[in-house]
Each structure stands twice: as C-alpha cells, then as structure tokens.
C-alpha cells in the first residue's frame, strides 16, 4: 500500500531540506527535524533529503535504518521503548515488553489499532546501571517492573479519557 503525504507534510520536508542544505553533515540533521515534525521518516522525505544533500536515497535509507531513533513507520501518540540489551534482559525486561503488549494491544515494534500506543523493543538505551529500563514518552524509567509499566499505561489511558471528556 503506497502512502501519499499531504501538501503540508511535503512543504514541511521541503523547508527542512532547504534549512540544512549546504551545511556539513546535513543528512542526520534533516532526518532529526523531519522525525520531530512528522513523527517518522516517510519515504518521500528520504528522496527529498537525498536530492537536497547530494547523496543517494540508498545512503539516506542506510542512515535511517542504522540509527534506532529513526523510524519509517508512524508511531502511536504514546511510545513505549523497552530495552532488551543484556543488562536489562537479565533484569527481566522481556516481562516489561510482554506487559506493554498485553495492555496496549500493540505488537512489538508496532502501533496499536487505535493509534494510541507504540511498543518498541530496543537495544541498549545507555542506562545499564538502572536496568531494567523503559522509556515512556521520552521519560526514562529505571528499575522498571511490569507493575510500573501497567501503572504508566493506566495513567496515560486515564489522561486520554479525561481529555476526551473535556
């Protein structure tokens, strides 16, 4: 299924490319800005970034797929990252992933059907001393437990329900 971006998203990408064109190392700067603005890196952005930085689309795609912070798929409104690196795995992080999948309905590295949650199993998040580690909506939670994951998801759902009622 081919997805087409709307005119506003295409304009945003064009503005980002123009802003960084001619600067050293523009590809990662452009990718970070596109992901911050759109929430993911659509393939149309890869093509525009390649053209604007004088590299091939394959090279830009290689950068996107090398760095775990970039994604080519839209994410849910709330993103749950669970580290499955060695230290976290030994401290039980698989149970955190399992709990997040169970409570959100999002498969691993996917988004829930309602678009509310994405659950991503990641490799080292660089906080091994806090194992097991989750990052929920950009907030690092060290010494995480399945109960803490459940508590965080319940709080998000409650906040979403309160917002919907208002």
OpenMM code with the backbone's topology and positions (N, CA, C; nanometers):
from openmm import Vec3, app, unit

residues = "UNK UNK UNK UNK UNK UNK UNK UNK UNK UNK UNK UNK UNK UNK UNK UNK UNK UNK UNK UNK UNK UNK UNK UNK UNK UNK UNK UNK UNK UNK UNK UNK UNK UNK UNK UNK UNK UNK UNK UNK UNK UNK UNK UNK UNK UNK UNK UNK UNK UNK UNK UNK UNK UNK UNK UNK UNK UNK UNK UNK UNK UNK UNK UNK UNK UNK UNK UNK UNK UNK UNK UNK UNK UNK UNK UNK UNK UNK UNK UNK UNK UNK UNK UNK UNK UNK UNK UNK UNK UNK UNK UNK UNK UNK UNK UNK UNK UNK UNK UNK UNK UNK UNK UNK UNK UNK UNK UNK UNK UNK UNK UNK UNK UNK UNK UNK UNK UNK UNK UNK UNK UNK UNK UNK UNK UNK UNK UNK UNK UNK UNK UNK UNK UNK UNK UNK UNK UNK UNK UNK UNK UNK UNK UNK UNK UNK UNK UNK UNK UNK UNK UNK UNK UNK UNK UNK UNK UNK UNK UNK UNK UNK UNK UNK UNK UNK".split()
positions = [
    Vec3(0.0842, -0.1173, 0.0000),
    Vec3(0.0000, 0.0000, 0.0000),
    Vec3(0.0892, 0.1243, 0.0000),
    Vec3(0.0768, 0.2046, -0.0998),
    Vec3(0.1564, 0.3256, -0.1087),
    Vec3(0.0849, 0.4389, -0.0385),
    Vec3(0.1583, 0.5039, 0.0501),
    Vec3(0.1030, 0.6148, 0.1263),
    Vec3(0.1477, 0.7434, 0.0595),
    Vec3(0.0595, 0.8387, 0.0490),
    Vec3(0.0932, 0.9701, -0.0062),
    Vec3(0.0825, 1.0726, 0.1049),
    Vec3(0.1821, 1.1576, 0.1132),
    Vec3(0.1803, 1.2633, 0.2134),
    Vec3(0.0946, 1.3786, 0.1665),
    Vec3(0.0369, 1.4501, 0.2612),
    Vec3(-0.0416, 1.5676, 0.2246),
    Vec3(0.0524, 1.6841, 0.1919),
    Vec3(-0.0029, 1.7890, 0.1355),
    Vec3(0.0764, 1.9036, 0.0907),
    Vec3(0.1500, 1.9698, 0.2065),
    Vec3(0.0881, 1.9759, 0.3238),
    Vec3(0.1526, 2.0394, 0.4393),
    Vec3(0.2769, 1.9615, 0.4817),
    Vec3(0.2685, 1.8288, 0.4825),
    Vec3(0.3840, 1.7467, 0.5201),
    Vec3(0.4961, 1.7616, 0.4174),
    Vec3(0.4604, 1.7629, 0.2898),
    Vec3(0.5618, 1.7808, 0.1854),
    Vec3(0.6288, 1.9175, 0.1968),
    Vec3(0.5509, 2.0196, 0.2285),
    Vec3(0.6055, 2.1545, 0.2462),
    Vec3(0.7011, 2.1576, 0.3656),
    Vec3(0.6639, 2.0902, 0.4737),
    Vec3(0.7497, 2.0826, 0.5919),
    Vec3(0.8833, 2.0185, 0.5569),
    Vec3(0.8782, 1.9095, 0.4825),
    Vec3(1.0015, 1.8412, 0.4413),
    Vec3(1.0867, 1.9341, 0.3558),
    Vec3(1.0250, 2.0020, 0.2595),
    Vec3(1.0993, 2.0954, 0.1729),
    Vec3(1.1666, 2.2051, 0.2545),
    Vec3(1.0972, 2.2585, 0.3541),
    Vec3(1.1539, 2.3642, 0.4384),
    Vec3(1.2725, 2.3125, 0.5196),
    Vec3(1.2617, 2.1914, 0.5704),
    Vec3(1.3714, 2.1317, 0.6474),
    Vec3(1.4930, 2.1101, 0.5588),
    Vec3(1.4716, 2.0565, 0.4401),
    Vec3(1.5830, 2.0334, 0.3477),
    Vec3(1.6502, 2.1658, 0.3129),
    Vec3(1.5709, 2.2672, 0.2824),
    Vec3(1.6270, 2.3982, 0.2470),
    Vec3(1.7064, 2.4580, 0.3631),
    Vec3(1.6585, 2.4397, 0.4844),
    Vec3(1.7249, 2.4949, 0.6031),
    Vec3(1.8652, 2.4363, 0.6231),
    Vec3(1.8825, 2.3083, 0.5913),
    Vec3(2.0094, 2.2407, 0.6174),
    Vec3(2.0984, 2.2254, 0.4940),
    Vec3(2.0477, 2.2582, 0.3782),
    Vec3(2.1240, 2.2411, 0.2550),
    Vec3(2.2541, 2.3200, 0.2616),
    Vec3(2.3623, 2.2589, 0.2182),
    Vec3(2.4906, 2.3270, 0.2151),
    Vec3(2.5667, 2.3219, 0.3455),
    Vec3(2.5059, 2.2708, 0.4509),
    Vec3(2.5748, 2.2583, 0.5803),
    Vec3(2.6482, 2.1251, 0.5839),
    Vec3(2.7548, 2.1160, 0.6636),
    Vec3(2.8243, 1.9874, 0.6755),
    Vec3(2.7364, 1.8848, 0.7463),
    Vec3(2.7390, 1.7621, 0.6949),
    Vec3(2.6631, 1.6538, 0.7569),
    Vec3(2.5147, 1.6771, 0.7659),
    Vec3(2.4504, 1.7208, 0.6573),
    Vec3(2.3097, 1.7601, 0.6674),
    Vec3(2.2110, 1.6444, 0.6805),
    Vec3(2.2491, 1.5253, 0.6413),
    Vec3(2.1517, 1.4159, 0.6359),
    Vec3(2.0910, 1.3893, 0.7736),
    Vec3(2.1740, 1.3689, 0.8749),
    Vec3(2.1196, 1.3400, 1.0085),
    Vec3(2.0410, 1.4584, 1.0635),
    Vec3(2.0872, 1.5802, 1.0376),
    Vec3(2.0131, 1.6985, 1.0833),
    Vec3(1.8740, 1.7015, 1.0204),
    Vec3(1.8692, 1.6752, 0.8905),
    Vec3(1.7405, 1.6749, 0.8203),
    Vec3(1.6507, 1.5642, 0.8740),
    Vec3(1.7085, 1.4462, 0.8933),
    Vec3(1.6292, 1.3334, 0.9435),
    Vec3(1.5723, 1.3623, 1.0818),
    Vec3(1.6547, 1.4173, 1.1703),
    Vec3(1.6051, 1.4514, 1.3046),
    Vec3(1.4897, 1.5511, 1.2960),
    Vec3(1.5045, 1.6528, 1.2129),
    Vec3(1.3989, 1.7540, 1.2011),
    Vec3(1.2710, 1.6957, 1.1419),
    Vec3(1.2836, 1.6121, 1.0391),
    Vec3(1.1647, 1.5504, 0.9785),
    Vec3(1.0947, 1.4623, 1.0814),
    Vec3(1.1720, 1.3801, 1.1527),
    Vec3(1.1093, 1.2922, 1.2512),
    Vec3(1.0425, 1.3734, 1.3624),
    Vec3(1.1065, 1.4817, 1.4065),
    Vec3(1.0466, 1.5647, 1.5120),
    Vec3(0.9158, 1.6275, 1.4625),
    Vec3(0.9121, 1.6702, 1.3384),
    Vec3(0.7929, 1.7369, 1.2844),
    Vec3(0.6821, 1.6395, 1.2451),
    Vec3(0.7177, 1.5275, 1.1838),
    Vec3(0.6163, 1.4349, 1.1319),
    Vec3(0.5964, 1.3114, 1.2189),
    Vec3(0.6927, 1.2837, 1.3068),
    Vec3(0.6825, 1.1664, 1.3922),
    Vec3(0.7451, 1.0417, 1.3332),
    Vec3(0.7878, 1.0485, 1.2103),
    Vec3(0.8534, 0.9368, 1.1421),
    Vec3(0.9193, 0.9905, 1.0153),
    Vec3(0.9937, 0.9044, 0.9456),
    Vec3(1.0615, 0.9428, 0.8228),
    Vec3(0.9903, 0.8751, 0.7054),
    Vec3(0.9019, 0.9456, 0.6358),
    Vec3(0.8364, 0.8841, 0.5196),
    Vec3(0.9350, 0.8713, 0.4037),
    Vec3(0.9078, 0.7799, 0.3135),
    Vec3(0.9986, 0.7568, 0.2011),
    Vec3(1.0109, 0.8796, 0.1120),
    Vec3(0.9059, 0.9600, 0.1029),
    Vec3(0.9165, 1.0843, 0.0262),
    Vec3(1.0233, 1.1758, 0.0852),
    Vec3(1.0369, 1.1746, 0.2174),
    Vec3(1.1399, 1.2565, 0.2827),
    Vec3(1.2785, 1.2041, 0.2496),
    Vec3(1.2937, 1.0739, 0.2458),
    Vec3(1.4235, 1.0143, 0.2115),
    Vec3(1.4667, 1.0618, 0.0737),
    Vec3(1.3746, 1.0618, -0.0206),
    Vec3(1.4074, 1.1069, -0.1565),
    Vec3(1.4439, 1.2547, -0.1596),
    Vec3(1.3685, 1.3373, -0.0887),
    Vec3(1.3956, 1.4816, -0.0866),
    Vec3(1.5272, 1.5125, -0.0140),
    Vec3(1.5541, 1.4426, 0.0942),
    Vec3(1.6791, 1.4624, 0.1673),
    Vec3(1.7982, 1.4216, 0.0808),
    Vec3(1.7839, 1.3113, 0.0107),
    Vec3(1.8915, 1.2659, -0.0781),
    Vec3(1.9210, 1.3713, -0.1847),
    Vec3(1.8163, 1.4205, -0.2477),
    Vec3(1.8343, 1.5219, -0.3529),
    Vec3(1.8946, 1.6496, -0.2954),
    Vec3(1.8511, 1.6892, -0.1778),
    Vec3(1.8975, 1.8131, -0.1169),
    Vec3(2.0380, 1.8067, -0.0603),
    Vec3(2.0857, 1.6863, -0.0331),
    Vec3(2.2189, 1.6736, 0.0257),
    Vec3(2.3207, 1.6120, -0.0699),
    Vec3(2.2767, 1.5782, -0.1897),
    Vec3(2.3685, 1.5268, -0.2906),
    Vec3(2.4158, 1.3843, -0.2675),
    Vec3(2.3350, 1.3057, -0.1990),
    Vec3(2.3676, 1.1639, -0.1801),
    Vec3(2.2532, 1.0799, -0.2371),
    Vec3(2.2746, 0.9498, -0.2432),
    Vec3(2.1710, 0.8629, -0.2989),
    Vec3(2.0627, 0.8346, -0.1947),
    Vec3(1.9414, 0.8041, -0.2408),
    Vec3(1.8367, 0.7630, -0.1467),
    Vec3(1.8792, 0.6406, -0.0643),
    Vec3(1.9581, 0.5519, -0.1239),
    Vec3(2.0047, 0.4333, -0.0516),
    Vec3(2.0922, 0.4725, 0.0667),
    Vec3(2.1750, 0.5753, 0.0493),
    Vec3(2.2608, 0.6203, 0.1588),
    Vec3(2.1763, 0.6801, 0.2717),
    Vec3(2.0760, 0.7597, 0.2375),
    Vec3(1.9888, 0.8177, 0.3398),
    Vec3(1.9118, 0.7057, 0.4105),
    Vec3(1.8611, 0.6107, 0.3337),
    Vec3(1.7890, 0.4978, 0.3927),
    Vec3(1.8800, 0.4190, 0.4857),
    Vec3(2.0068, 0.4048, 0.4482),
    Vec3(2.1040, 0.3366, 0.5332),
    Vec3(2.1200, 0.4060, 0.6671),
    Vec3(2.1202, 0.5383, 0.6672),
    Vec3(2.1293, 0.6142, 0.7925),
    Vec3(2.0030, 0.5909, 0.8758),
    Vec3(1.8874, 0.5972, 0.8102),
    Vec3(1.7604, 0.5776, 0.8806),
    Vec3(1.7549, 0.4407, 0.9474),
    Vec3(1.7970, 0.3385, 0.8763),
    Vec3(1.7864, 0.2034, 0.9312),
    Vec3(1.8996, 0.1683, 1.0272),
    Vec3(2.0099, 0.2431, 1.0234),
    Vec3(2.1209, 0.2171, 1.1153),
    Vec3(2.0904, 0.2688, 1.2546),
    Vec3(2.0345, 0.3885, 1.2641),
    Vec3(2.0085, 0.4508, 1.3935),
    Vec3(1.8685, 0.4154, 1.4429),
    Vec3(1.8618, 0.3622, 1.5648),
    Vec3(1.7332, 0.3146, 1.6167),
    Vec3(1.6351, 0.4265, 1.6481),
    Vec3(1.6823, 0.5506, 1.6611),
    Vec3(1.5887, 0.6585, 1.6926),
    Vec3(1.5045, 0.6994, 1.5722),
    Vec3(1.5434, 0.6549, 1.4517),
    Vec3(1.4652, 0.6873, 1.3333),
    Vec3(1.3698, 0.5738, 1.3002),
    Vec3(1.2547, 0.6091, 1.2469),
    Vec3(1.1575, 0.5080, 1.2060),
    Vec3(1.0907, 0.5507, 1.0763),
    Vec3(1.0585, 0.4535, 0.9936),
    Vec3(0.9876, 0.4820, 0.8691),
    Vec3(0.8378, 0.4560, 0.8828),
    Vec3(0.7967, 0.4210, 1.0028),
    Vec3(0.6549, 0.3947, 1.0278),
    Vec3(0.6002, 0.4965, 1.1280),
    Vec3(0.4798, 0.5463, 1.1042),
    Vec3(0.4203, 0.6375, 1.2021),
    Vec3(0.4083, 0.5688, 1.3379),
    Vec3(0.4342, 0.6433, 1.4421),
    Vec3(0.4254, 0.5906, 1.5782),
    Vec3(0.2928, 0.6310, 1.6407),
    Vec3(0.2583, 0.5618, 1.7475),
    Vec3(0.1402, 0.5963, 1.8230),
    Vec3(0.1606, 0.7277, 1.8969),
    Vec3(0.0537, 0.7778, 1.9525),
    Vec3(0.0603, 0.9027, 2.0284),
    Vec3(0.1536, 0.8884, 2.1481),
    Vec3(0.1578, 0.7698, 2.2067),
    Vec3(0.2441, 0.7412, 2.3212),
    Vec3(0.3369, 0.6260, 2.2839),
    Vec3(0.4667, 0.6487, 2.3019),
    Vec3(0.5666, 0.5491, 2.2622),
    Vec3(0.6314, 0.4896, 2.3861),
    Vec3(0.6299, 0.3570, 2.3896),
    Vec3(0.6918, 0.2822, 2.4987),
    Vec3(0.8109, 0.2062, 2.4415),
    Vec3(0.9311, 0.2437, 2.4844),
    Vec3(1.0534, 0.1731, 2.4448),
    Vec3(1.0993, 0.0896, 2.5623),
    Vec3(1.1263, -0.0365, 2.5361),
    Vec3(1.1774, -0.1247, 2.6411),
    Vec3(1.3116, -0.1792, 2.5945),
    Vec3(1.4121, -0.1603, 2.6777),
    Vec3(1.5460, -0.2078, 2.6449),
    Vec3(1.5532, -0.3592, 2.6610),
    Vec3(1.6047, -0.4250, 2.5579),
    Vec3(1.6292, -0.5685, 2.5661),
    Vec3(1.7788, -0.5983, 2.5570),
    Vec3(1.8601, -0.4962, 2.5884),
    Vec3(2.0046, -0.5174, 2.5964),
    Vec3(2.0346, -0.6154, 2.7089),
    Vec3(2.1574, -0.6615, 2.7135),
    Vec3(2.1943, -0.7685, 2.8065),
    Vec3(2.1578, -0.7371, 2.9512),
    Vec3(2.2016, -0.6224, 3.0025),
    Vec3(2.1761, -0.5903, 3.1439),
    Vec3(2.0270, -0.5854, 3.1734),
    Vec3(1.9516, -0.5223, 3.0850),
    Vec3(1.8070, -0.5114, 3.1071),
    Vec3(1.7384, -0.6469, 3.0919),
    Vec3(1.7823, -0.7239, 2.9938),
    Vec3(1.7205, -0.8551, 2.9725),
    Vec3(1.7399, -0.9440, 3.0947),
    Vec3(1.8622, -0.9421, 3.1485),
    Vec3(1.8910, -1.0226, 3.2674),
    Vec3(1.8039, -0.9777, 3.3853),
    Vec3(1.7698, -0.8482, 3.3889),
    Vec3(1.6871, -0.7942, 3.4975),
    Vec3(1.5376, -0.8048, 3.4681),
    Vec3(1.4999, -0.8771, 3.3614),
    Vec3(1.3588, -0.9063, 3.3389),
    Vec3(1.2845, -0.8179, 3.2410),
    Vec3(1.3561, -0.7541, 3.1497),
    Vec3(1.2870, -0.6616, 3.0595),
    Vec3(1.1912, -0.7304, 2.9614),
    Vec3(1.2099, -0.8590, 2.9352),
    Vec3(1.1142, -0.9267, 2.8473),
    Vec3(0.9739, -0.9222, 2.9079),
    Vec3(0.9648, -0.9329, 3.0385),
    Vec3(0.8341, -0.9243, 3.1058),
    Vec3(0.7734, -0.7852, 3.0892),
    Vec3(0.8589, -0.6822, 3.0791),
    Vec3(0.8092, -0.5458, 3.0566),
    Vec3(0.7474, -0.5342, 2.9178),
    Vec3(0.8164, -0.5892, 2.8189),
    Vec3(0.7632, -0.5886, 2.6821),
    Vec3(0.6309, -0.6637, 2.6781),
    Vec3(0.6297, -0.7808, 2.7380),
    Vec3(0.5079, -0.8624, 2.7379),
    Vec3(0.3908, -0.7876, 2.8014),
    Vec3(0.4153, -0.7179, 2.9122),
    Vec3(0.3093, -0.6436, 2.9812),
    Vec3(0.2615, -0.5281, 2.8936),
    Vec3(0.3547, -0.4566, 2.8303),
    Vec3(0.3173, -0.3443, 2.7448),
    Vec3(0.2340, -0.3921, 2.6258),
    Vec3(0.2734, -0.5023, 2.5655),
    Vec3(0.1977, -0.5581, 2.4526),
    Vec3(0.0581, -0.5987, 2.4989),
    Vec3(0.0505, -0.6671, 2.6114),
    Vec3(-0.0779, -0.7128, 2.6659),
    Vec3(-0.1733, -0.5958, 2.6925),
    Vec3(-0.1222, -0.4895, 2.7529),
    Vec3(-0.2088, -0.3800, 2.7963),
    Vec3(-0.2397, -0.2775, 2.6877),
    Vec3(-0.1581, -0.2706, 2.5847),
    Vec3(-0.1816, -0.1705, 2.4796),
    Vec3(-0.2447, -0.2284, 2.3543),
    Vec3(-0.2277, -0.3583, 2.3333),
    Vec3(-0.2760, -0.4183, 2.2094),
    Vec3(-0.1835, -0.3932, 2.0916),
    Vec3(-0.0679, -0.3338, 2.1169),
    Vec3(0.0306, -0.3093, 2.0115),
    Vec3(0.1310, -0.4232, 2.0104),
    Vec3(0.1530, -0.4832, 1.8955),
    Vec3(0.2572, -0.5841, 1.8855),
    Vec3(0.3933, -0.5177, 1.8993),
    Vec3(0.4958, -0.5963, 1.9221),
    Vec3(0.6315, -0.5438, 1.9359),
    Vec3(0.6722, -0.4725, 1.8077),
    Vec3(0.7244, -0.3526, 1.8252),
    Vec3(0.7683, -0.2654, 1.7154),
    Vec3(0.6536, -0.2279, 1.6213),
    Vec3(0.5351, -0.2211, 1.6767),
    Vec3(0.4156, -0.1840, 1.6002),
    Vec3(0.3340, -0.0834, 1.6806),
    Vec3(0.2273, -0.0364, 1.6184),
    Vec3(0.1370, 0.0595, 1.6814),
    Vec3(0.0013, -0.0057, 1.7012),
    Vec3(-0.0631, 0.0268, 1.8117),
    Vec3(-0.1958, -0.0284, 1.8406),
    Vec3(-0.2955, 0.0198, 1.7351),
    Vec3(-0.4010, -0.0584, 1.7149),
    Vec3(-0.5007, -0.0238, 1.6133),
    Vec3(-0.5632, 0.1126, 1.6352),
    Vec3(-0.5768, 0.1534, 1.7619),
    Vec3(-0.6362, 0.2844, 1.7902),
    Vec3(-0.5362, 0.3989, 1.7734),
    Vec3(-0.4100, 0.3651, 1.7434),
    Vec3(-0.3087, 0.4676, 1.7222),
    Vec3(-0.2590, 0.5328, 1.8497),
    Vec3(-0.2992, 0.4808, 1.9634),
    Vec3(-0.2630, 0.5427, 2.0907),
    Vec3(-0.1230, 0.5035, 2.1383),
    Vec3(-0.0829, 0.3782, 2.1145),
    Vec3(0.0452, 0.3298, 2.1671),
    Vec3(0.1309, 0.2648, 2.0596),
    Vec3(0.2617, 0.2835, 2.0714),
    Vec3(0.3608, 0.2040, 2.0002),
    Vec3(0.4477, 0.1398, 2.1064),
    Vec3(0.4797, 0.0124, 2.0868),
    Vec3(0.5680, -0.0592, 2.1781),
    Vec3(0.6894, -0.1014, 2.0984),
    Vec3(0.8050, -0.0503, 2.1386),
    Vec3(0.9293, -0.0807, 2.0676),
    Vec3(1.0264, -0.1524, 2.1592),
    Vec3(1.0747, -0.2662, 2.1128),
    Vec3(1.1818, -0.3374, 2.1816),
    Vec3(1.3111, -0.2826, 2.1229),
    Vec3(1.3950, -0.2255, 2.2083),
    Vec3(1.5175, -0.1629, 2.1608),
    Vec3(1.6383, -0.2346, 2.2194),
    Vec3(1.7523, -0.1993, 2.1691),
    Vec3(1.8774, -0.2460, 2.2281),
    Vec3(1.9228, -0.1398, 2.3262),
    Vec3(2.0401, -0.1476, 2.3736),
    Vec3(2.0890, -0.0652, 2.4829),
    Vec3(2.0460, 0.0805, 2.4732),
    Vec3(1.9867, 0.1292, 2.5801),
    Vec3(1.9460, 0.2693, 2.5904),
    Vec3(2.0491, 0.3517, 2.6662),
    Vec3(2.1592, 0.2893, 2.7054),
    Vec3(2.2676, 0.3609, 2.7702),
    Vec3(2.2448, 0.3895, 2.9180),
    Vec3(2.1571, 0.3142, 2.9801),
    Vec3(2.1306, 0.3345, 3.1229),
    Vec3(2.1373, 0.2006, 3.1949),
    Vec3(2.2416, 0.1248, 3.1662),
    Vec3(2.2542, -0.0119, 3.2166),
    Vec3(2.2517, -0.0197, 3.3695),
    Vec3(2.3016, 0.0820, 3.4356),
    Vec3(2.3008, 0.0846, 3.5816),
    Vec3(2.1620, 0.0940, 3.6402),
    Vec3(2.0639, 0.1301, 3.5562),
    Vec3(1.9244, 0.1414, 3.6005),
    Vec3(1.8394, 0.0237, 3.5546),
    Vec3(1.9019, -0.0811, 3.5024),
    Vec3(1.8291, -0.1936, 3.4438),
    Vec3(1.7259, -0.2490, 3.5418),
    Vec3(1.6174, -0.2869, 3.4891),
    Vec3(1.5615, -0.2844, 3.3544),
    Vec3(1.5027, -0.1450, 3.3264),
    Vec3(1.5224, -0.1004, 3.2011),
    Vec3(1.4879, 0.0365, 3.1651),
    Vec3(1.3797, 0.0405, 3.0589),
    Vec3(1.2835, 0.1315, 3.0797),
    Vec3(1.1817, 0.1662, 2.9797),
    Vec3(1.1933, 0.3162, 2.9560),
    Vec3(1.1561, 0.3569, 2.8391),
    Vec3(1.1397, 0.4993, 2.8112),
    Vec3(0.9973, 0.5151, 2.7614),
    Vec3(0.9171, 0.5871, 2.8366),
    Vec3(0.7770, 0.6073, 2.8003),
    Vec3(0.7563, 0.7547, 2.7726),
    Vec3(0.7204, 0.7838, 2.6489),
    Vec3(0.7025, 0.9220, 2.6040),
    Vec3(0.8243, 1.0079, 2.6375),
    Vec3(0.9442, 0.9502, 2.6173),
    Vec3(1.0680, 1.0241, 2.6364),
    Vec3(1.1171, 1.0298, 2.7796),
    Vec3(1.0431, 0.9718, 2.8719),
    Vec3(1.0799, 0.9733, 3.0139),
    Vec3(1.1423, 0.8393, 3.0514),
    Vec3(1.2661, 0.8423, 3.1005),
    Vec3(1.3380, 0.7206, 3.1380),
    Vec3(1.2860, 0.6705, 3.2723),
    Vec3(1.2533, 0.5418, 3.2756),
    Vec3(1.2075, 0.4785, 3.3987),
    Vec3(1.3038, 0.3636, 3.4282),
    Vec3(1.3879, 0.3844, 3.5289),
    Vec3(1.4838, 0.2831, 3.5686),
    Vec3(1.4243, 0.1881, 3.6699),
    Vec3(1.4897, 0.0722, 3.6834),
    Vec3(1.4432, -0.0322, 3.7756),
    Vec3(1.2953, -0.0602, 3.7522),
    Vec3(1.2587, -0.0638, 3.6269),
    Vec3(1.1183, -0.0791, 3.5883),
    Vec3(1.0703, -0.2219, 3.6140),
    Vec3(0.9422, -0.2312, 3.6426),
    Vec3(0.8775, -0.3607, 3.6683),
    Vec3(0.7510, -0.3681, 3.5837),
    Vec3(0.6982, -0.4882, 3.5649),
    Vec3(0.5701, -0.4985, 3.4942),
    Vec3(0.4603, -0.4164, 3.5619),
    Vec3(0.4609, -0.4108, 3.6946),
    Vec3(0.3610, -0.3314, 3.7675),
    Vec3(0.3757, -0.1832, 3.7343),
    Vec3(0.4988, -0.1351, 3.7217),
    Vec3(0.5225, 0.0055, 3.6883),
    Vec3(0.4754, 0.0338, 3.5453),
    Vec3(0.5003, -0.0589, 3.4529),
    Vec3(0.4524, -0.0431, 3.3152),
    Vec3(0.3003, -0.0340, 3.3159),
    Vec3(0.2347, -0.1221, 3.3907),
    Vec3(0.0883, -0.1214, 3.3997),
    Vec3(0.0381, 0.0101, 3.4575),
    Vec3(0.1068, 0.0603, 3.5592),
    Vec3(0.0688, 0.1869, 3.6226),
    Vec3(0.0815, 0.3042, 3.5228),
    Vec3(0.1898, 0.3059, 3.4476),
    Vec3(0.2123, 0.4128, 3.3499),
    Vec3(0.1075, 0.4095, 3.2383),
    Vec3(0.0782, 0.2902, 3.1901),
    Vec3(-0.0218, 0.2768, 3.0829),
    Vec3(-0.1594, 0.3172, 3.1347),
    Vec3(-0.1933, 0.2784, 3.2568),
    Vec3(-0.3215, 0.3169, 3.3160),
    Vec3(-0.3305, 0.4689, 3.3300),
    Vec3(-0.2208, 0.5331, 3.3697),
    Vec3(-0.2202, 0.6793, 3.3849),
    Vec3(-0.2391, 0.7476, 3.2489),
    Vec3(-0.1754, 0.6935, 3.1454),
    Vec3(-0.1920, 0.7505, 3.0108),
    Vec3(-0.3365, 0.7359, 2.9661),
    Vec3(-0.3929, 0.6171, 2.9851),
    Vec3(-0.5329, 0.5947, 2.9453),
    Vec3(-0.6272, 0.6880, 3.0214),
    Vec3(-0.6027, 0.7086, 3.1503),
    Vec3(-0.6868, 0.7971, 3.2308),
    Vec3(-0.6750, 0.9411, 3.1796),
    Vec3(-0.5547, 0.9848, 3.1477),
    Vec3(-0.5348, 1.1201, 3.0963),
    Vec3(-0.6020, 1.1364, 2.9608),
    Vec3(-0.5939, 1.0350, 2.8766),
    Vec3(-0.6590, 1.0401, 2.7457),
    Vec3(-0.8105, 1.0459, 2.7618),
    Vec3(-0.8652, 0.9688, 2.8548),
    Vec3(-1.0095, 0.9685, 2.8790),
    Vec3(-1.0551, 1.1042, 2.9305),
    Vec3(-0.9768, 1.1645, 3.0206),
    Vec3(-1.0118, 1.2959, 3.0757),
    Vec3(-1.0091, 1.4014, 2.9658),
    Vec3(-0.9131, 1.3930, 2.8769),
    Vec3(-0.9021, 1.4878, 2.7648),
    Vec3(-1.0206, 1.4708, 2.6698),
    Vec3(-1.0606, 1.3467, 2.6452),
    Vec3(-1.1722, 1.3208, 2.5549),
    Vec3(-1.3033, 1.3736, 2.6114),
    Vec3(-1.3175, 1.3682, 2.7432),
    Vec3(-1.4399, 1.4154, 2.8081),
    Vec3(-1.4487, 1.5677, 2.8098),
    Vec3(-1.3334, 1.6333, 2.8103),
    Vec3(-1.3310, 1.7800, 2.8229),
    Vec3(-1.3767, 1.8502, 2.6982),
] * unit.nanometer
topology = app.Topology()
chain = topology.addChain("A")
for resn in residues:
    res = topology.addResidue(resn, chain)
    for name in ("N", "CA", "C"):
        topology.addAtom(name, app.Element.getBySymbol(name[0]), res)
